[in-house]
Amino acid sequence: MKTNILIIQIFLSLIFVFSSCDDDNDNEANKLGVGAQCTTNEECDLENDQSCLLDFKGGYCGVMDCIADEECPEGSRCVAHDDGNNYCFLIC
């Protein structure tokens, strides 16, 4: 029972974080479309190794296969996703 509550709390926290991203269009991540909604990889900036993560509501363009924050565009950070890959996601 406590495990289920913890999972729900983590899930709700993630929803809040990803729904409250900064819309500051002056940073590099926003200019490249990191965090943009998508339904296919082709809707993301493929030149910058972005892919569409469909398990986020509305899809989410993220730069794939980063190892450290320094590899991500300004305004994003390298995050380990539960699909086993790392992505640059917008800082929220």
Secondary structure, 3 states (H helix, E strand, C coil): CHHHHHHHHHHHHHHHHHHCCCCCCCCHHHHHCCCCCCCCHHHCCHHHCEEECCCCCCCCEEEECCCCHHHCCCCEEEEECCCCCEEEEECC
